[in-house]
Amino acid sequence: MTQINLTHKKILLGVTGSISAYKACEIARLFIKSGAEVHVIMTPSAERFVSALTFEALTRNPVLTESSESWSSRLNHIDMGKWCDAFVIAPATANTVNKMSKGIADNILLQTALACTKPIIVAPAANTYMIEHHYTVGSIKMLKVNEVKVISPQSKPLACGDTGNGALAEPLEIFYQTAQSILEEAFWKDRKVVVTGGGTREKIDDVRYLSNFSSGKMANAIATALYLRGADVCLISTKEHTDIPQEIYTIDVEDTQEMLEYTVDAVRVAKKGKMSKATMNSSDPIYLIQKRPFLFMAAAVSDFTPKYPQIGKMKKSDIGKSWNIDLKQNPDILSSINKENLTTIGFKAEMDAKRGLANAQSLIETKGVDAVCYNLLQDSSSFGTNSNQITFITQADSVDLGESDKLTLAFRILDQCRKLKNE
Protein backbone atom coordinates (compact mmCIF):
# COMPACT_ATOMS: atom_id res chain seq x y z
CA MET A 1 0.00 0.00 0.00
CA THR A 2 1.31 3.45 -0.91
CA GLN A 3 1.35 5.52 2.25
CA ILE A 4 -1.64 7.80 2.81
CA ASN A 5 -0.74 10.91 4.78
CA LEU A 6 -3.06 11.52 7.74
CA THR A 7 -0.65 13.70 9.71
CA HIS A 8 -2.45 15.95 12.21
CA LYS A 9 -5.65 13.89 11.82
CA LYS A 10 -7.28 12.43 14.93
CA ILE A 11 -8.86 8.98 14.95
CA LEU A 12 -11.06 7.60 17.70
CA LEU A 13 -11.14 3.79 17.49
CA GLY A 14 -13.96 1.98 19.30
CA VAL A 15 -13.53 -1.72 20.13
CA THR A 16 -16.39 -3.98 21.22
CA GLY A 17 -16.56 -7.54 22.52
CA SER A 18 -16.03 -9.57 19.36
CA ILE A 19 -13.59 -12.41 18.76
CA SER A 20 -12.14 -10.21 16.01
CA ALA A 21 -11.18 -7.52 18.53
CA TYR A 22 -7.55 -8.47 18.01
CA LYS A 23 -7.79 -7.09 14.45
CA ALA A 24 -8.38 -3.65 15.92
CA CYS A 25 -4.67 -3.68 16.78
CA GLU A 26 -3.86 -3.83 13.06
CA ILE A 27 -6.41 -1.09 12.34
CA ALA A 28 -4.77 1.13 14.96
CA ARG A 29 -1.34 0.38 13.50
CA LEU A 30 -2.44 1.44 9.99
CA PHE A 31 -3.66 4.80 11.26
CA ILE A 32 -0.53 5.37 13.35
CA LYS A 33 1.67 4.49 10.36
CA SER A 34 -0.19 7.11 8.30
CA GLY A 35 0.71 9.80 10.84
CA ALA A 36 -2.64 10.07 12.62
CA GLU A 37 -3.05 10.37 16.36
CA VAL A 38 -5.16 7.50 17.70
CA HIS A 39 -7.21 7.12 20.88
CA VAL A 40 -9.07 3.91 21.73
CA ILE A 41 -12.37 3.33 23.54
CA MET A 42 -13.18 -0.18 24.80
CA THR A 43 -16.42 -1.65 26.06
CA PRO A 44 -16.20 -3.87 29.16
CA SER A 45 -16.70 -6.99 27.02
CA ALA A 46 -13.91 -5.92 24.64
CA GLU A 47 -11.46 -6.03 27.55
CA ARG A 48 -12.12 -9.77 27.81
CA PHE A 49 -10.49 -10.25 24.38
CA VAL A 50 -7.70 -7.64 24.26
CA SER A 51 -6.25 -5.69 27.16
CA ALA A 52 -6.29 -1.90 27.30
CA LEU A 53 -2.53 -2.07 27.89
CA THR A 54 -2.06 -3.45 24.37
CA PHE A 55 -3.69 -0.42 22.80
CA GLU A 56 -1.88 1.97 25.11
CA ALA A 57 1.42 0.47 23.96
CA LEU A 58 0.39 0.79 20.30
CA THR A 59 -1.03 4.32 20.43
CA ARG A 60 1.02 5.82 23.28
CA ASN A 61 -2.27 7.23 24.56
CA PRO A 62 -4.45 6.22 27.51
CA VAL A 63 -7.47 4.05 26.65
CA LEU A 64 -10.97 5.21 27.56
CA THR A 65 -12.84 2.53 29.50
CA GLU A 66 -15.57 2.48 32.12
CA SER A 67 -12.92 2.60 34.84
CA SER A 68 -10.50 5.10 33.27
CA GLU A 69 -12.99 7.86 32.36
CA SER A 70 -11.83 11.17 33.80
CA TRP A 71 -13.46 14.59 33.96
CA SER A 72 -10.21 16.29 34.89
CA SER A 73 -8.85 15.58 31.40
CA ARG A 74 -10.29 15.00 27.92
CA LEU A 75 -10.47 11.24 28.58
CA ASN A 76 -14.27 11.14 28.77
CA HIS A 77 -17.15 10.32 26.45
CA ILE A 78 -17.96 13.98 25.68
CA ASP A 79 -14.50 15.38 24.98
CA MET A 80 -13.35 12.37 22.96
CA GLY A 81 -16.26 12.82 20.55
CA LYS A 82 -15.32 16.48 20.12
CA TRP A 83 -11.59 15.76 19.76
CA CYS A 84 -11.67 13.29 16.89
CA ASP A 85 -11.92 13.84 13.12
CA ALA A 86 -13.58 10.43 12.75
CA PHE A 87 -14.93 7.77 15.09
CA VAL A 88 -14.54 4.24 13.74
CA ILE A 89 -16.05 1.32 15.64
CA ALA A 90 -14.32 -1.89 14.55
CA PRO A 91 -15.32 -4.51 15.36
CA ALA A 92 -18.92 -3.60 16.17
CA THR A 93 -20.95 -6.48 17.59
CA ALA A 94 -24.58 -7.09 16.63
CA ASN A 95 -25.45 -5.92 20.14
CA THR A 96 -23.65 -2.61 19.58
CA VAL A 97 -25.21 -2.12 16.13
CA ASN A 98 -28.73 -2.72 17.43
CA LYS A 99 -28.26 -0.45 20.44
CA MET A 100 -26.72 2.36 18.38
CA SER A 101 -29.66 2.39 15.98
CA LYS A 102 -32.04 2.87 18.92
CA GLY A 103 -29.96 5.58 20.61
CA ILE A 104 -29.20 3.38 23.62
CA ALA A 105 -26.09 4.50 25.52
CA ASP A 106 -25.51 2.03 28.35
CA ASN A 107 -21.72 1.77 28.07
CA ILE A 108 -18.82 4.17 27.56
CA LEU A 109 -18.52 3.51 23.82
CA LEU A 110 -22.22 3.99 23.10
CA GLN A 111 -22.29 7.16 25.21
CA THR A 112 -19.44 8.54 23.11
CA ALA A 113 -21.20 7.59 19.86
CA LEU A 114 -24.40 9.33 20.98
CA ALA A 115 -22.51 12.51 21.81
CA CYS A 116 -20.22 12.48 18.75
CA THR A 117 -20.94 14.96 15.95
CA LYS A 118 -18.03 13.86 13.72
CA PRO A 119 -18.24 11.15 11.01
CA ILE A 120 -18.97 7.73 12.50
CA ILE A 121 -17.88 4.56 10.70
CA VAL A 122 -19.12 1.17 11.87
CA ALA A 123 -17.62 -2.18 10.84
CA PRO A 124 -19.92 -4.98 12.09
CA ALA A 125 -18.65 -8.44 13.03
CA ALA A 126 -20.93 -11.22 14.27
CA ASN A 127 -22.20 -14.73 13.64
CA THR A 128 -24.06 -15.06 10.32
CA TYR A 129 -27.43 -15.63 11.99
CA MET A 130 -26.93 -12.58 14.20
CA ILE A 131 -25.78 -10.27 11.40
CA GLU A 132 -28.60 -11.39 9.08
CA HIS A 133 -31.32 -11.33 11.73
CA HIS A 134 -34.05 -8.92 10.68
CA TYR A 135 -33.47 -6.77 13.76
CA THR A 136 -29.80 -6.30 12.87
CA VAL A 137 -30.55 -5.77 9.17
CA GLY A 138 -33.08 -3.09 10.14
CA SER A 139 -30.61 -1.49 12.55
CA ILE A 140 -27.93 -1.26 9.88
CA LYS A 141 -30.43 0.43 7.56
CA MET A 142 -31.34 2.87 10.31
CA LEU A 143 -27.69 3.71 10.95
CA LYS A 144 -27.21 4.46 7.24
CA VAL A 145 -30.30 6.67 7.24
CA ASN A 146 -28.68 8.60 10.09
CA GLU A 147 -25.51 9.09 7.99
CA VAL A 148 -23.42 6.48 9.77
CA LYS A 149 -21.07 4.79 7.29
CA VAL A 150 -21.37 1.01 7.58
CA ILE A 151 -18.54 -1.15 6.23
CA SER A 152 -20.03 -4.46 5.16
CA PRO A 153 -18.66 -7.63 6.77
CA GLN A 154 -17.12 -10.46 4.75
CA SER A 155 -18.39 -13.96 3.99
CA LYS A 156 -15.81 -16.52 5.13
CA PRO A 157 -15.26 -19.20 7.80
CA LEU A 158 -16.12 -17.72 11.21
CA ALA A 159 -14.54 -18.37 14.60
CA CYS A 160 -17.68 -20.18 15.76
CA GLY A 161 -17.23 -22.80 13.04
CA ASP A 162 -19.95 -21.52 10.71
CA THR A 163 -19.18 -20.26 7.23
CA GLY A 164 -21.02 -17.21 5.99
CA ASN A 165 -21.51 -13.47 6.23
CA GLY A 166 -20.31 -11.75 9.39
CA ALA A 167 -16.51 -11.64 9.41
CA LEU A 168 -14.96 -8.26 10.04
CA ALA A 169 -13.93 -6.37 6.89
CA GLU A 170 -10.22 -6.32 6.16
CA PRO A 171 -8.34 -3.79 8.34
CA LEU A 172 -6.96 -2.06 5.21
CA GLU A 173 -10.48 -1.55 3.83
CA ILE A 174 -11.62 -0.11 7.17
CA PHE A 175 -8.62 2.21 7.02
CA TYR A 176 -9.44 3.30 3.45
CA GLN A 177 -13.10 4.03 4.14
CA THR A 178 -12.31 5.94 7.32
CA ALA A 179 -9.60 7.95 5.53
CA GLN A 180 -12.15 8.84 2.85
CA SER A 181 -14.51 10.32 5.44
CA ILE A 182 -11.67 12.61 6.56
CA LEU A 183 -10.10 13.52 3.20
CA GLU A 184 -13.13 13.95 0.91
CA GLU A 185 -13.61 17.34 -0.77
CA ALA A 186 -16.77 19.04 -2.01
CA PHE A 187 -15.35 19.47 -5.53
CA TRP A 188 -14.75 15.73 -6.03
CA LYS A 189 -17.48 14.28 -3.81
CA ASP A 190 -19.88 12.13 -5.89
CA ARG A 191 -18.29 13.34 -9.14
CA LYS A 192 -18.14 10.51 -11.69
CA VAL A 193 -14.61 9.79 -12.91
CA VAL A 194 -13.24 7.20 -15.34
CA VAL A 195 -9.57 6.19 -15.07
CA THR A 196 -7.73 3.93 -17.52
CA GLY A 197 -4.46 2.21 -16.69
CA GLY A 198 -1.88 -0.40 -17.58
CA GLY A 199 -0.39 -1.42 -20.89
CA THR A 200 -2.73 -3.09 -23.34
CA ARG A 201 -1.92 -6.65 -24.40
CA GLU A 202 -2.38 -7.36 -28.11
CA LYS A 203 -2.88 -11.06 -28.80
CA ILE A 204 -0.48 -12.87 -31.17
CA ASP A 205 -1.80 -16.31 -30.30
CA ASP A 206 -3.37 -17.84 -27.21
CA VAL A 207 -0.11 -17.68 -25.18
CA ARG A 208 1.77 -14.71 -26.67
CA TYR A 209 1.01 -11.00 -26.91
CA LEU A 210 2.54 -7.60 -27.70
CA SER A 211 2.63 -5.15 -24.80
CA ASN A 212 4.78 -2.58 -22.99
CA PHE A 213 6.36 -2.04 -19.57
CA SER A 214 3.52 0.00 -18.05
CA SER A 215 2.75 -1.23 -14.51
CA GLY A 216 -0.60 0.51 -14.02
CA LYS A 217 0.62 1.92 -10.68
CA MET A 218 -0.01 5.55 -11.62
CA ALA A 219 -3.59 4.75 -12.63
CA ASN A 220 -4.10 2.90 -9.33
CA ALA A 221 -2.75 5.93 -7.46
CA ILE A 222 -5.04 8.31 -9.38
CA ALA A 223 -8.07 6.07 -8.71
CA THR A 224 -7.18 5.80 -4.99
CA ALA A 225 -6.67 9.56 -4.61
CA LEU A 226 -10.00 10.22 -6.34
CA TYR A 227 -11.75 7.70 -4.09
CA LEU A 228 -10.26 9.32 -0.97
CA ARG A 229 -11.50 12.71 -2.20
CA GLY A 230 -15.00 11.26 -2.49
CA ALA A 231 -15.32 10.71 -6.25
CA ASP A 232 -17.38 7.93 -7.84
CA VAL A 233 -14.54 6.11 -9.62
CA CYS A 234 -14.50 3.53 -12.41
CA LEU A 235 -11.02 2.08 -13.07
CA ILE A 236 -10.51 0.32 -16.42
CA SER A 237 -7.18 -1.47 -16.34
CA THR A 238 -5.09 -4.30 -17.75
CA LYS A 239 -3.10 -4.66 -14.51
CA GLU A 240 -3.70 -5.97 -11.00
CA HIS A 241 -5.36 -3.60 -8.58
CA THR A 242 -5.51 -5.57 -5.34
CA ASP A 243 -3.94 -2.73 -3.35
CA ILE A 244 -6.70 -0.18 -3.99
CA PRO A 245 -9.94 0.39 -2.03
CA GLN A 246 -12.53 -2.31 -2.68
CA GLU A 247 -15.26 0.29 -3.21
CA ILE A 248 -13.63 1.42 -6.46
CA TYR A 249 -15.51 -0.12 -9.37
CA THR A 250 -13.01 -1.93 -11.59
CA ILE A 251 -13.19 -3.35 -15.12
CA ASP A 252 -10.46 -5.72 -16.30
CA VAL A 253 -9.54 -5.50 -19.98
CA GLU A 254 -6.88 -6.96 -22.24
CA ASP A 255 -6.42 -5.22 -25.59
CA THR A 256 -6.95 -1.77 -27.06
CA GLN A 257 -10.28 -2.53 -28.69
CA GLU A 258 -11.71 -3.84 -25.41
CA MET A 259 -10.39 -0.81 -23.51
CA LEU A 260 -11.91 1.52 -26.11
CA GLU A 261 -15.34 -0.12 -25.89
CA TYR A 262 -15.45 -0.09 -22.09
CA THR A 263 -14.09 3.46 -21.87
CA VAL A 264 -16.65 4.81 -24.33
CA ASP A 265 -19.42 3.06 -22.41
CA ALA A 266 -18.14 4.22 -19.00
CA VAL A 267 -17.89 7.83 -20.19
CA ARG A 268 -21.41 7.64 -21.62
CA VAL A 269 -22.75 6.41 -18.28
CA ALA A 270 -20.72 9.04 -16.37
CA LYS A 271 -22.29 11.83 -18.43
CA LYS A 272 -25.80 10.82 -17.48
CA GLY A 273 -27.37 12.83 -14.71
CA LYS A 274 -29.10 11.23 -11.75
CA MET A 275 -32.65 10.22 -12.58
CA SER A 276 -35.27 12.27 -10.80
CA LYS A 277 -37.28 10.21 -8.30
CA ALA A 278 -40.44 11.83 -9.59
CA THR A 279 -39.84 10.34 -13.04
CA MET A 280 -38.50 6.89 -12.12
CA ASN A 281 -41.60 5.19 -13.54
CA SER A 282 -42.09 7.59 -16.42
CA SER A 283 -41.63 6.49 -20.02
CA ASP A 284 -39.77 9.76 -20.62
CA PRO A 285 -37.30 10.02 -17.69
CA ILE A 286 -35.77 13.35 -16.72
CA TYR A 287 -32.19 13.46 -15.46
CA LEU A 288 -31.00 15.88 -12.81
CA ILE A 289 -27.89 17.97 -13.50
CA GLN A 290 -24.74 16.57 -11.89
CA LYS A 291 -21.09 17.54 -11.68
CA ARG A 292 -19.08 17.47 -14.90
CA PRO A 293 -17.34 14.05 -15.17
CA PHE A 294 -13.60 13.51 -15.66
CA LEU A 295 -11.57 11.04 -17.71
CA PHE A 296 -7.97 10.30 -16.71
CA MET A 297 -6.39 8.45 -19.64
CA ALA A 298 -3.34 6.95 -17.89
CA ALA A 299 -3.25 3.69 -19.87
CA ALA A 300 -0.29 2.94 -22.15
CA VAL A 301 -2.22 1.93 -25.25
CA SER A 302 -0.45 -0.07 -27.94
CA ASP A 303 -0.22 1.75 -31.26
CA PHE A 304 -0.36 -1.50 -33.25
CA THR A 305 -1.92 -4.95 -32.94
CA PRO A 306 -1.31 -8.22 -34.86
CA LYS A 307 -3.35 -8.27 -38.05
CA TYR A 308 -4.05 -12.00 -37.85
CA PRO A 309 -4.07 -13.28 -34.23
CA GLN A 310 -3.85 -17.04 -34.14
CA ILE A 311 -5.97 -19.56 -32.25
CA GLY A 312 -4.02 -21.90 -30.00
CA LYS A 313 -0.24 -21.89 -29.55
CA MET A 314 1.96 -21.61 -32.60
CA LYS A 315 4.85 -24.07 -32.44
CA LYS A 316 8.42 -22.94 -32.98
CA SER A 317 8.89 -25.71 -35.52
CA ASP A 318 6.00 -24.32 -37.59
CA ILE A 319 7.28 -20.75 -37.43
CA GLY A 320 10.83 -21.37 -38.59
CA LYS A 321 13.98 -19.41 -37.82
CA SER A 322 12.37 -16.00 -38.35
CA TRP A 323 8.90 -14.69 -37.69
CA ASN A 324 7.34 -11.75 -39.47
CA ILE A 325 4.14 -10.55 -37.81
CA ASP A 326 1.81 -8.33 -39.80
CA LEU A 327 0.55 -5.43 -37.70
CA LYS A 328 -2.29 -2.97 -38.11
CA GLN A 329 -2.83 0.35 -36.40
CA ASN A 330 -5.03 0.39 -33.30
CA PRO A 331 -7.82 2.93 -32.88
CA ASP A 332 -6.80 6.07 -30.95
CA ILE A 333 -8.87 5.98 -27.75
CA LEU A 334 -8.29 9.62 -26.79
CA SER A 335 -9.34 10.81 -30.23
CA SER A 336 -12.35 8.48 -30.29
CA ILE A 337 -13.89 9.67 -27.02
CA ASN A 338 -16.71 12.22 -27.23
CA LYS A 339 -15.30 14.99 -25.02
CA GLU A 340 -18.42 17.13 -24.92
CA ASN A 341 -19.32 17.87 -21.27
CA LEU A 342 -16.24 15.89 -20.20
CA THR A 343 -12.94 17.06 -18.70
CA THR A 344 -10.15 14.90 -20.10
CA ILE A 345 -6.65 14.49 -18.66
CA GLY A 346 -4.11 12.77 -20.90
CA PHE A 347 -0.83 11.15 -19.85
CA LYS A 348 2.32 11.33 -21.95
CA ALA A 349 5.56 9.45 -21.25
CA GLU A 350 8.57 10.46 -23.35
CA MET A 351 12.26 9.57 -23.56
CA ASP A 352 13.24 12.53 -25.75
CA ALA A 353 14.53 15.18 -23.35
CA LYS A 354 14.65 17.85 -26.10
CA ARG A 355 11.22 17.41 -27.66
CA GLY A 356 9.30 15.48 -25.00
CA LEU A 357 7.67 18.51 -23.39
CA ALA A 358 6.61 19.93 -26.76
CA ASN A 359 5.20 16.55 -27.78
CA ALA A 360 3.15 16.45 -24.58
CA GLN A 361 1.90 20.01 -25.10
CA SER A 362 0.77 19.14 -28.62
CA LEU A 363 -1.77 16.64 -27.21
CA ILE A 364 -3.96 19.53 -26.10
CA GLU A 365 -4.52 20.49 -29.72
CA THR A 366 -4.22 17.14 -31.52
CA LYS A 367 -6.29 15.10 -29.04
CA GLY A 368 -8.54 17.83 -27.64
CA VAL A 369 -7.68 17.14 -23.99
CA ASP A 370 -7.95 19.72 -21.21
CA ALA A 371 -4.59 18.91 -19.62
CA VAL A 372 -1.64 16.54 -19.95
CA CYS A 373 0.44 14.84 -17.26
CA TYR A 374 3.93 14.58 -18.75
CA ASN A 375 6.84 12.54 -17.42
CA LEU A 376 10.29 12.07 -18.92
CA LEU A 377 11.56 8.49 -18.72
CA GLN A 378 15.21 7.46 -18.61
CA ASP A 379 14.81 3.92 -19.95
CA SER A 380 12.72 0.77 -19.39
CA SER A 381 13.80 0.71 -15.72
CA SER A 382 11.67 3.84 -15.19
CA PHE A 383 8.54 1.68 -15.42
CA GLY A 384 7.03 -0.04 -12.39
CA THR A 385 8.65 2.23 -9.81
CA ASN A 386 6.75 3.61 -6.83
CA SER A 387 7.74 7.20 -7.59
CA ASN A 388 7.33 9.49 -10.57
CA GLN A 389 7.95 13.04 -11.78
CA ILE A 390 5.08 14.90 -13.41
CA THR A 391 4.64 18.19 -15.24
CA PHE A 392 0.98 19.26 -15.42
CA ILE A 393 0.35 20.99 -18.74
CA THR A 394 -2.66 23.07 -19.76
CA GLN A 395 -3.28 25.45 -22.67
CA ALA A 396 -2.13 28.36 -20.53
CA ASP A 397 0.58 26.95 -18.29
CA SER A 398 2.97 24.16 -17.29
CA VAL A 399 3.40 23.32 -13.60
CA ASP A 400 6.21 21.13 -12.32
CA LEU A 401 4.67 18.88 -9.65
CA GLY A 402 8.08 17.55 -8.66
CA GLU A 403 9.19 14.00 -7.96
CA SER A 404 7.41 12.00 -5.28
CA ASP A 405 5.60 8.74 -4.61
CA LYS A 406 2.75 8.18 -7.04
CA LEU A 407 -0.09 8.68 -4.57
CA THR A 408 1.30 12.04 -3.45
CA LEU A 409 1.63 13.05 -7.10
CA ALA A 410 -1.94 11.88 -7.73
CA PHE A 411 -3.22 14.26 -5.05
CA ARG A 412 -1.16 17.08 -6.60
CA ILE A 413 -2.70 16.31 -10.00
CA LEU A 414 -6.19 16.47 -8.50
CA ASP A 415 -5.36 19.84 -6.95
CA GLN A 416 -4.35 21.14 -10.39
CA CYS A 417 -7.54 19.71 -11.92
CA ARG A 418 -9.60 21.81 -9.53
CA LYS A 419 -8.13 24.92 -11.14
CA LEU A 420 -9.48 23.98 -14.56
CA LYS A 421 -12.69 25.74 -15.60
CA ASN A 422 -15.22 23.06 -14.68
CA GLU A 423 -18.55 22.86 -12.96
N, C-alpha and C positions, 0 to 999 in steps of 0.2 A: 504494500500500500504506500503510495506517495504521501508524504506527511502533510496533513491539514493543519494549518496554523490557527489555534484557538487561544493564543496568548492573551491574557487579561480577561478571558471569559471565565464565568463562574458556573460550575455544574453542581447541582444537588442530586445525589444518587440515593434513591430509596430502595431498600432491600427488605423483602418480606419472606415469610417462612416457607420457602419452596426448596426442594432437593437441589434445584439448580442455582441456589444462592451463591454457590462457590464461583459461578461464572461472573457474578458481579465484580469479583476481583479483577478479571480480565477487562471488563467494561471500564472500571476505574483506571486501570493501567493505560488503556487507549486514550482516555481524556487527559491524563497526566502527561503522557508522551507528546500530546499535541500542544502542550503548554498551558492548559486550563488549570484553574484551581478547583479542587474537588472536595466537597463535604459529603458525608454519608449519614443517612438516617436509617435506623434499624427498628423493626417491630420486635416485640418480645420473642415471638416465635422464630424470627430470623436468627436471633442469637443462639438458638439451639443448633443451627447448621454451621455458622461461621462466627467467630468471635469478633467483637468490636475492635480488639487489639490488632487483628489482621488488617482492617481497613485504616486504622490509625497509622500503622507502619507504612502502608501503601501511600496514603494521602498526606501524611505529616500534619493532619488536622484531627481534632477531637471528634468523636462520633456522637451524634445526637441519639440518645435512647431515652426510655422512660426514666431511668435512674440518673442520667447525666444532664438532663435539661436544667438550664440555668437562666435566671432572669437578671443576673448581674453581668452577663455577656450576651453576645448575639446567638449563643447556642440554645435557641428555643424555637418553638414551632411557628412563631410569628416572624421573627427576624430572619430566620433561614429562608422563608418564602419570599421575603423582600430582597434578600442578598443575592439570590441566584439569577442567572440569565435563562436557565432552563432547569426543570425538575423532571428527571427521568426515573421511573419506578420500574426496576428490572432486577429480579423477576417480580411480577405482580401475581399473587395467587388469585384463584377464583373468588375466594372470600373477600380479598381486597377490592377486586373489580366490582363485585356486587355491592359492597358497602359504599364505594366511591360514587357509584351511579345514583345512590339514594341520599347522598350527603351525610352519611353516618361518619362520625369522627371519634371513635372510641379507642384509638391508640395514637401514639405520637406522630406516626407517619400520616395517618388519615387527617389528623388535626392540621398538619402542615399543608397537605393537599387542599383542604377546604379554605385555608387562609391565603394560599398562593395565587398571585395574579399574573405570574409569568407563564410561558408555555409549559404545558405538562405533557409528558410522553410516557405511555404505559406499555410495557411489554409483558403480556400475560404468559403464565406457565402453569399448567395443571394437567391432571389426568384427562383423557379424551372425553369421558362421559361428563366430567365437571365443566370442561371448557365448551362443550357443545350442548349443555343443558339449556333449555329455553330461557331460564332466568339469567344465565351468564350471557347468552347471545343477546338478549334484550338489554342487559346492562352495558355491554360493549357498544351497542347502537346508541344508547343514551349518552355515553361518554363522548362519542363522536359528535353527536348533536350539540354537545356542550363544548365543542372545539378542543377536546382532548385528543391528541394523536395516539392511535393505537397501532402498535407494531405486531402484525399477525404472528402467531406461533407457527412452528414447523410441524410437519408430519414425519415421525420417525419412531424408532423403539424408545419407549419411556422407561424411567427408572422402576416403575411399578411392575414392569413385565409386559404391559400392553404395547401395541404398536398403533400409532394413529396421531391425530392432531393434538397439540398441546405442549410440545417441547419449546423451550425458550428460543427466540430468534437468535441468530448468530451475533455474538458481541460486536463484531465489526459493523453489521447492519444496524444495530441499535446505536452505535456511535455515529454512523452516517446520518441516520434520520434525526438524531438529536442535533447534530451539527447543522443540518439544514434549517431547523427551527431557529437557530441563532444567526446564521449567515444569510438567510434569504433577503432579497431586496425587492422593493416595489416594482422597479423597472422590469425585472426578469420574472417575477412571480406569476405563474400560470401562463407565461408566454410560450407558445409552441415553437420548438426548435428542432431542426433536423441536422444531424452530424454524420458525415461519412468518414470512414477511416480504413487504414490498412492498404496493402498492395493487392490489386486484383490478380487472380490466377487464371490464366488463359489456357484451356485444355489442349494438350497435344494428342494424348491418348488417355486411357483410363488410369494411368499411374504417373504420367508426366505432365508438366505444365510450364508455361512462361510466367515469370513474376518479377518482383523487385525486392529490395531489402527493407521496405517500409515495415515497421513493427506495429503500427496502429496505436502506439503509446500516446502520441499527441492528441489523437482523436479521443481516446479514453479520458485524458486529462481535461479536454474541453467539455466532454459530456458530464464528467464529475463536477467540474466547476459550475456548469449551468444548473445541474441538479441542486447543488448546495445553495445556489442563489434563488432557487424556487421555480426554475423553468420546467416546462413539460417537455421532456427530451425523448427523441427517437434516435438511437444510434444504429447506423447501417454500416456493418464492418465485415471485413474478411478475416479478422484476427480475433484471438481470444480476448474476453473481457470479463474474466472472473474476479478481477480486483476492483470493480466499480460497484456502486450501489445497486442493489437488486431491483429497486423501483424504476430504474431507467429501462425503458422499453427498447429491446434490442432486436435487430434483424440480421441474421447471418447470410452473407452472400459469397459467391465465388468469383465470377467473372464480371467484366465491364457491362455487358448487356443486362445481366441480372441486377447489378448495382444501379444502372440507369433506370430500369423499370420500377424498382422499389423506391428510388429517390423521387422520381416524378410522382408516384402515387403518394408518398409521405408528404411531399410539399403540397400536393392538391388537398389532402386532408387537413394539413396545418393551416391552410388559407381559409378553410370554412369557419364561420363564426359559430358560436354556441347556439343551438336551437332553442328558441323561446318556448318555455313551458306551455304557454297559452296556445301554441300551434303544434304541439307534439303529435296530435291525432289528425291534423289537417292534411289534406291532399296537396296543399301548396304551402310548405313550411317556410317560416321566416327565420333568418339567422340573425342573432344579435352581434353587434360589432365587437371584435376582440382586438387584442394587441397585435401589431404587425409581426408576423413570424420571421425567423431567421433560418438561414442555411449556412452551415460551416462545412465547406468542401475540403476536408483534410485528407481524403483518400489519395493514394498514389495510383492513378488509373493507367493501365497499360495502353500505350498508343496503338499497338498492333496485336492481333490475335491470329492463331493458325487458321488458314483458309479452309482446311479439310481436317478437322479433328477426327481421330480414329477411335473406333470402338474396340475395347479390349486393350491388351498390352502388345505393342509391337516388339518383335524379337530382334535382337542385335544381328542375328544371322540373316534376317529378312531385309534389314536396312542396308547392310554393307559397310564399307569402310568410311563412307561419308554420308551425310544426311542433309539434304536441302529441304527446308520447310517453307512452304509458300505462306506468306502472311498477308493479311488485309487490314486496313485501317479501322480502328474501333470508333464508335460514335463519341463525340465530345460531350461529356455529361454537362459541364458548366454551360456550354453554348446551347444545349438542348432544353435546359430548364426554363420554364416561363417565370421570369423574374418580376412580373407585375405584382405589386403589393407584397414584395418579398425582399428582405435585406440579405444580401449574399456576401459571404466572406470566403475568398479563395485562399489557397495555400500554395506557395511556390518555393521549391527547393532547387538551388542552383549550385554548380561547382565552378562557374566562371566568375572570378572575383571582379573582373573589369566590367562585364556587361550584365551580371546577374541582377543587380538592383533595377536597371533599366528594363530588363525582361519582365521582372515582377510588376513594375509600374505599368507596363503595356497591357497587362491583363484587365485593368480597369476599363480600357477602351475596347480591346478585342473580345473580351468575354462578358462585358457589361456588369462586372461585380462592383460592389460598393466599397470594398477594401480588400487588401491582400496581406497575408502574413508571410513574410519572406525570410528564409534562412539560408545562409551560405554554408554548404557542406565541404569538408576537406576531402573525404574519400568514402568508400563503403563502410568504414569503421564508424562513421558519424551516425549511422542508422542504429536504432535499438537502444540508444543511450537513455538515461533518465533525465538528462538535462538538454537544453536547447538554447538557441539565441535567435530572437525574432525582431524583425523590423515591421511595424504596422504601417501600411501604406494606404493613403486615401488620395482622392483627386487633388486635395489641397495641401497635403502634408505627408511627411514620413517621420515616424516616432520610433526611436531605438528603445525597445523594451528590455534590453540587456540580456545577459545570460543567467539562467537559473534553472531550477528543476521545472519539469513540464507543467505541474499543477499550478505553481506560482505564476508561470508565464500565462497559463490559461486564464487565471483571474485578471492579469494585467490586460490581456486581449479583451476580456469582457468589459473592463473599465473603459477601454478605448471605444468599444462598440456603443456604449451609452452616449458617446459624444456625437455619433452619427445622427443625422436628421431623421428620426423615426418616431412613430407614435406607438 
